[in-house]
Amino acid sequence: MSITISGEESVYMPEECWELIFKFVEVHHLASISLVCKRFLKITNQLAKSLNVSQSTVPVLPQLLHRFRDLTNINLRDFRGEIDDLLSRIAESGLDLQALDVSTQTDFPSHRLRILGSKLKNLKYLNCSQIYSLKDKDLDSIAEIFPSLEELDVSYPGVRFHITGDLDSNFFSKRITDDGFCQLSMKLKGLRKINLAGSEFITNKSLQFLSTNCVQLSEIVIGHCYYVNEEGINLLTHRCANLNSISVSGIRFSVASSIFDDPLACTKALSTVDFSDSYVSDELLCSMAKACLPLKKLILSSSCSFTVNGIVFLLSKNKILQYLDLGQVKFLTDEIMFEISKFLPSVTFINLSLCYELTEFTLFNLIRNCPMLNEIKMACTKLGAKEFTSDFVVNPQVKSLDLRHNKCLGNESVKKIAFACPNLQLLNLSYCCQITEEAIEEVLKRCPEIRHLSVNRCKGVKKFLIDFELPKLEVICATKSSIDDEGLSLIGKNCRNLLQLNLRYCVNVTEKGVKEVVQNCRSLQEINLKWCDKVSFDTIARMVFSRPSLRRIIPPSGSVPTESQKNFYLQHGCLVYEG
């Protein structure tokens, strides 16, 4: 295709140039671009790399596999049904997949995966998490079928109980044990990442096999493996020279833990440490600091036994930390967080949710003291319980705030937050019951970059009192709010680029308001009208035909489209669920 620049002669643009341009376009806009011409359709088809398959996708799966020939990742996690037929279709498609997700299935599809494995020689990632029947022999099969695997998730194999409440008599014979990981590790020498969380019957032997045989191992997740202790973790940190990420939960580390005591023997690449829901001592945190790890991500959520001294010492020795999760750490107070905030010069993400003693002092001190901070999570704290009276600074770096479930948070506090964070793109105020449209109006005025706004269960939000356009607002979640037709009319008028609208349980909404939104929001893709009882099911057909961009509709409760109706809407590109 050629383009004309400033009235001059047309310039031919090679496909490679268009592809580079389209890579900067957000995925939801590619559908519109594909309609411009056959050449753009071809290019956008080549950009599609992943496909999520559910029951609604099955009727058109052959067409999708034929159309998108550059797919590298297929996800079957949300599919509920006979998976063997799907795997056969994928095998017959000739696609050169690199990633496959068959998690959450009832049975491990060993036979069909073996057929698929004969076709997929370059599969690098396989997700088999939450499969009830997964056992040792299946790990052996995985290693034989996909010898080039580099990433494997076999976490949380299911536990099944009889209707009487008794444990399945075959339970212990169907579990993953050390024998399974022994065979797996000997056959997958190139394994780099593995998630074996929830494998309740493995011991330190499994970690010994992995650390000995999989020399390229760089990432491991070992959550809730109750027979694994710090001796097994010690094997990983001393034997795996390439280990850069370790996630351990539910471990009780001793005060004299020697995991990081020998800096010369310990891995030098470790940049991510997750010790959530564990007993972590100050001594362990201090040994991490002395080991001079290139730590960029630290997760201690729901952990205990350490104090402010341990965490401050570690942070004072590490200036490159970017991600800090201290959610539900009970001893945190505003005063402690003020000290911690002095040692976070590079942090871009912090989670302090469920820290019940923290107030606005912590929020505004973080905004002041952390110049690189991009995302803050402070759900279920005491925001609003104590007024912040000091001067506060503007931090243009903050893009995302999750402030859910702060029942004391009021309009004045939200106004201050909007002033301090003018470049907000995501704001979640769900379950903040004192918030009204007055605060929302101030947020929308001061934060023109806002893209995602959640006001679920904010009964004080009835309408968005705005008389200006919000071209970047794409998602509004207003479940169980008091929003009405007038509010929807304002949304339709001023949020024309809206993509998703959740109105679940908005009992004041009628067909009139829905019509305004559908008519004016020309890019609308998803709308949820569950329990909007003043909207009739007949409205759905008009929505589908009047707004071609719609891809997903959840109709009012009690609305059950027939199979022929579902298929008819699907032919128009829209999936209509049961209400």
FENSUL-V397058 format. One line per field, one symbol per residue. phi: phi as a letter, one per 40 degrees, with the letter a starting at -180 (. if undefined). Layout:
phi=???
This chain:
phi=.bbbbfgcccbcbcdcccccccccccdcccccccccacccccccccccbbacbbdccddbddcccccccbcbbbbbdccbiccdcccccccccgcccbaabbcgccbccdcccccccccccbcbbbbbcfbdccadcccccdcccbccdbbabbcfccbbbcccgccdccdccbccbcccccccccbbcccbbabbdgccbcbccccccccccbccdbaabbcfbcbcbcccccdccbcccccbabbbbgbbccccdbdbcbdcccdcccbbbbbcfbcbcdcccccccccfcccbbbbbcgcagcbccccccccccbbbcbbbbbdfccccbdccccccccbbcbcbbabbcgccccbcdcdccccccbcccbbbbbcfbbdgcbccbccbbcbcccbbbbbdfbcccbccccccccccbcbdbbbbbdgccccbccccdcccccbccdbbbbbdgccccbaccbbbcbcbcbbbbbdfccdbcccccccccbbcbcbbbbbdgccccbccccccccccccbdbbabbdgcccbccccdccccccbcccbabbcdcgcbcccccdccccccgbcbccc
